[in-house]
């Protein structure tokens, strides 16, 4: 039977729970001490949920303050961050207070970094309201903002106290945005849990619509979160294993930068996974069938698998600035078979270029 609700435990020194299912908002009460200040940071369009959260907090004696931030990547700037720092200072926030992030991955990235940097760290709770937010950004403790030189170049590893997600919060998402988040779900299937691929391939239309089959949506979310939780538990700060979660991301982040962050993150990750699959195939690590499966499963839900052929120089330069590079050495996460990720260090430039032009 498909899951309709689950608690996934992220272990490690600063372990926490991820609650996925209906009614999770009520768990916010556990973090609303009497007199505790709570800055509720939310993205546009989530005013209703932010108000609900504020009511729950106030009922327990907390002092919520609601702040709306810009949408998507526009929130992840030093200017927005500085305005929030000023608000915390004006309100006299202490280490006993709390930051609550409500929204997609950009909002939770921002709220998490705000919590990590104020007084060297205050508690945070994340309530992701997008598929990408719950399966990727809000779980794992990565926080950060962007700079003109790249995405997430300024950040910190700072786990939240808890992550709460009611799949009903995702029902208002536009289909292209929800489908974009499926790229991270499919990534988890490719690197660790092939059952995810089987579920998507069996019902690609329903997989792209959280309302069509809520049970399927909950199962895909829970499985993807479990993959990330398992990896993060073993490697919080990306010393080794955690890097597998970056499958497809080196090329994806390059696309986002070259496209001035006008591409959805998941769309860029989809193309990035096809790129590294092309690289792995050319190195003899995966066969044609697995390369083809990358394209087919991504395309089945409406994700892109191609990219324009006239941006290689800009993309290659951006890839060299990626966080996973070591000095001047480019390192890519690739597959050595299904659910068997590994590192490929310093691949030949001709191979990279050939993989890029195969994306046409």
C-alpha positions in Angstrom: 0.0 0.0 0.0 1.3 3.5 -0.8 2.3 5.8 2.0 -0.1 8.6 3.0 2.1 9.9 5.7 5.5 9.2 7.1 8.2 10.4 9.5 11.7 10.2 8.1 14.6 10.5 10.6 17.7 12.4 9.6 20.4 11.1 11.9 23.8 12.5 12.9 24.9 14.9 15.7 22.1 17.3 14.9 19.4 14.9 13.9 15.9 15.9 13.2 12.6 14.6 11.8 10.9 15.2 8.5 7.1 14.8 8.8 5.3 14.3 5.5 1.5 14.0 5.6 -1.8 15.6 6.5 -2.1 17.6 9.7 1.6 18.3 10.2 1.1 22.0 10.9 -0.1 21.0 14.4 3.5 19.8 15.2 4.6 23.4 15.1 3.2 23.8 18.6 6.1 21.8 19.9 8.4 24.6 19.0 6.3 27.6 20.2 7.5 28.3 23.8 5.8 31.0 25.8 7.2 34.4 24.8 9.4 33.0 22.1 9.9 35.4 19.1 9.3 33.7 15.8 10.2 35.3 12.5 7.9 33.7 9.9 9.6 34.2 6.5 7.4 33.3 3.5 7.3 33.6 -0.2 4.6 35.5 -2.1 1.4 33.6 -2.4 1.8 31.8 0.9 0.2 34.5 3.0 -2.6 32.2 4.0 -0.4 29.4 5.3 1.9 31.9 7.0 -1.2 33.3 8.8 -2.2 29.8 9.9 1.2 29.1 11.2 1.2 32.4 13.1 -2.1 31.6 14.7 -0.8 28.2 15.9 2.3 29.8 17.3 0.4 32.5 19.1 -2.0 30.0 20.6 1.0 28.5 22.4 2.2 31.9 23.7 4.9 32.6 21.0 5.3 36.0 19.4 5.1 35.5 15.6 6.2 38.2 13.2 5.4 37.6 9.5 7.7 38.8 6.7 7.2 38.3 3.0 10.3 38.0 0.9 10.7 38.1 -3.0 9.8 35.1 -5.0 12.2 32.3 -6.1 15.9 33.1 -6.6 15.2 36.9 -6.1 15.0 36.1 -2.4 18.5 34.7 -2.2 20.5 37.9 -2.3 22.6 39.7 0.3 20.2 42.7 0.1 17.2 40.6 1.2 19.3 38.9 3.8 20.5 42.2 5.2 17.0 43.5 5.5 16.1 40.4 7.5 19.1 40.8 9.8 18.0 44.4 10.4 14.5 43.1 11.4 16.0 40.6 13.8 18.1 43.3 15.4 15.2 45.7 15.7 13.1 43.0 17.3 15.8 41.9 19.7 16.0 38.3 18.6 18.1 36.1 20.9 19.4 32.6 20.7 16.2 31.3 22.3 14.1 32.6 19.3 13.1 30.9 16.1 13.1 31.3 12.3 10.3 29.7 10.4 10.7 29.3 6.6 7.5 28.8 4.5 7.8 28.4 0.7 9.8 26.8 -2.0 13.5 25.9 -1.9 14.7 29.4 -2.4 12.8 30.6 0.7 14.0 27.7 2.9 17.6 28.3 1.7 17.3 31.9 2.7 15.6 31.3 6.0 18.0 28.6 6.9 21.0 30.8 6.2 19.4 33.6 8.2 19.1 31.2 11.2 22.7 30.0 10.7 24.2 33.5 10.7 22.2 35.3 13.4 24.1 35.1 16.7 26.0 32.3 15.2 22.9 30.1 15.1 19.3 30.1 16.2 16.7 27.4 15.8 14.8 27.0 12.5 11.8 25.1 11.3 11.1 24.5 7.6 7.7 24.2 6.0 8.4 23.6 2.3 5.5 24.2 0.0 7.0 23.0 -3.3 8.0 19.6 -4.4 11.6 20.8 -5.0 11.5 22.3 -1.5 10.6 19.2 0.4 12.7 16.6 -1.5 15.7 18.8 -1.9 16.2 22.2 -0.4 14.6 21.9 3.1 16.1 18.5 3.9 19.8 18.2 4.6 20.8 21.4 6.3 22.3 23.2 3.3 21.5 26.9 3.4 22.7 29.8 1.3 22.4 32.7 -1.0 23.5 33.5 -4.5 26.2 35.9 -5.8 26.7 37.3 -9.3 29.5 34.7 -9.7 27.3 31.7 -9.0 24.5 30.0 -7.1 24.8 29.1 -3.4 28.5 30.2 -3.3 27.8 31.7 0.2 26.2 29.4 2.6 26.5 27.1 5.6 25.6 23.6 6.7 22.9 24.2 9.4 20.2 21.6 10.0 16.7 22.7 11.1 15.0 21.5 14.2 12.2 19.9 12.1 10.8 19.8 8.6 7.0 19.8 8.1 5.3 19.1 4.8 1.6 18.5 4.1 1.4 17.3 0.5 -1.9 19.4 0.3 0.3 22.5 0.3 1.7 21.4 -3.0 -1.7 21.1 -4.7 -1.7 24.8 -5.7 1.5 24.5 -7.6 1.4 25.1 -11.3 2.1 21.9 -13.2 5.4 23.1 -14.8 6.7 24.0 -11.3 5.7 20.6 -9.8 7.1 18.7 -12.7 10.4 20.6 -12.3 10.6 19.3 -8.8 10.2 15.7 -10.1 13.7 16.0 -11.5 15.1 15.8 -8.0 12.8 12.8 -7.3 13.9 11.0 -10.4 17.5 11.8 -9.5 17.0 9.9 -6.2 15.7 7.0 -8.3 18.8 7.0 -10.5 21.4 7.2 -7.7 19.8 5.1 -5.0 16.2 3.9 -5.3 15.1 2.5 -8.7 11.6 1.8 -7.4 11.1 5.6 -7.8 11.8 5.2 -11.5 9.4 2.2 -11.8 6.6 4.2 -10.1 7.1 7.2 -12.4 7.3 5.1 -15.6 4.1 3.2 -14.6 2.1 6.4 -14.3 4.0 9.5 -15.7 0.9 11.7 -16.0 -0.2 11.0 -12.4 3.3 11.4 -11.2 3.3 15.0 -12.5 0.1 15.9 -10.7 -0.1 15.7 -6.9 -4.0 15.9 -7.0 -4.4 13.1 -9.5 -3.0 10.4 -7.2 -2.2 11.7 -3.7 -1.0 8.3 -2.6 1.5 8.2 -5.4 2.6 11.8 -4.6 3.2 10.9 -1.0 5.1 7.8 -1.9 7.4 9.5 -4.3 8.1 12.3 -1.8 8.7 9.9 1.1 11.1 7.8 -1.0 13.0 10.8 -2.2 13.3 12.2 1.3 14.4 8.9 2.6 17.2 8.7 0.0 18.4 12.2 1.0 18.1 11.4 4.8 20.1 8.3 4.4 22.9 10.1 2.6 22.9 13.2 4.9 22.9 11.0 8.0 26.2 9.4 6.9 27.8 12.7 5.6 26.3 16.0 6.8 29.0 18.3 5.3 29.6 16.7 1.9 33.0 15.1 2.8 32.3 12.2 0.5 29.0 10.3 0.2 26.7 13.3 0.2 28.2 14.5 -3.1 26.1 11.9 -4.9 23.1 14.1 -4.3 24.7 16.6 -6.7 24.1 14.2 -9.6 23.6 16.4 -12.7 24.0 19.6 -10.7 27.4 20.8 -11.9 26.0 21.3 -15.4 22.7 22.4 -14.1 24.1 25.2 -12.0 26.1 26.3 -15.1 22.9 26.5 -17.1 21.2 28.5 -14.4 24.1 31.0 -14.3 24.4 31.3 -18.0 20.6 31.7 -18.3 20.6 34.4 -15.5 18.5 32.1 -13.3 15.5 32.2 -15.6 15.5 28.4 -15.8 13.7 26.4 -13.2 16.2 24.5 -11.1 14.6 21.1 -11.8 14.6 21.7 -15.5 18.3 22.5 -15.4 19.0 19.4 -13.3 17.1 17.2 -15.8 19.4 18.4 -18.6 22.4 18.1 -16.3 21.6 14.4 -15.6 21.4 13.7 -19.3 24.7 15.5 -19.8 26.5 13.4 -17.1 24.8 10.2 -18.5 26.3 11.1 -21.9 29.7 11.5 -20.2 29.4 8.2 -18.3 28.3 6.4 -21.5 31.3 7.7 -23.4 33.6 6.5 -20.6 32.1 3.0 -20.7 30.5 3.3 -17.3 26.9 2.9 -18.3 25.3 1.2 -21.3 23.0 2.6 -23.9 19.9 1.3 -22.2 20.6 3.3 -19.0 21.5 6.4 -21.1 18.2 6.1 -23.0 16.3 5.5 -19.7 17.5 8.9 -18.5 15.9 10.6 -21.4 12.8 8.5 -21.5 11.8 8.8 -17.8 12.5 12.6 -17.7 10.7 13.2 -20.9 7.7 11.1 -19.8 6.8 13.7 -17.2 7.6 16.7 -19.4 11.1 17.6 -18.3 13.6 18.9 -20.8 16.4 16.7 -22.1 18.0 19.0 -24.6 19.9 22.3 -24.6 21.0 24.9 -27.1 24.3 24.2 -28.9 25.9 27.7 -28.8 26.8 28.1 -25.1 29.6 25.7 -24.5 32.3 28.2 -23.7 30.2 30.0 -21.1 28.9 26.7 -19.6 32.4 25.3 -19.3 33.7 28.4 -17.5 30.8 28.2 -15.1 31.4 24.5 -14.4 34.9 25.4 -13.4 33.6 27.6 -10.6 31.4 24.9 -9.3 31.7 24.1 -5.5 32.5 20.4 -6.3 35.6 21.3 -8.2 38.9 20.9 -6.4 41.3 23.6 -7.4 41.3 23.6 -11.2 40.2 20.0 -11.3 36.6 19.4 -12.5 34.9 16.5 -10.7 31.5 15.1 -11.9 29.2 12.7 -10.1 28.4 10.0 -12.6 26.8 6.5 -12.5 28.7 3.3 -12.8 25.5 1.4 -13.3 21.9 2.1 -12.0 21.9 3.2 -8.3 25.7 3.1 -8.3 27.1 6.7 -8.2 30.8 7.5 -8.3 33.2 10.3 -9.0 34.8 11.1 -12.4 37.7 13.5 -11.9 39.2 15.6 -14.6 37.4 14.2 -17.6 38.9 14.9 -21.0 37.7 18.2 -22.5 36.9 16.5 -25.8 34.6 14.1 -24.0 32.8 16.9 -22.2 32.3 18.8 -25.4 31.0 15.8 -27.2 28.5 15.1 -24.4 27.3 18.7 -24.5 26.7 18.6 -28.3 24.8 15.3 -27.8 22.2 17.4 -26.0 20.8 18.9 -29.2 
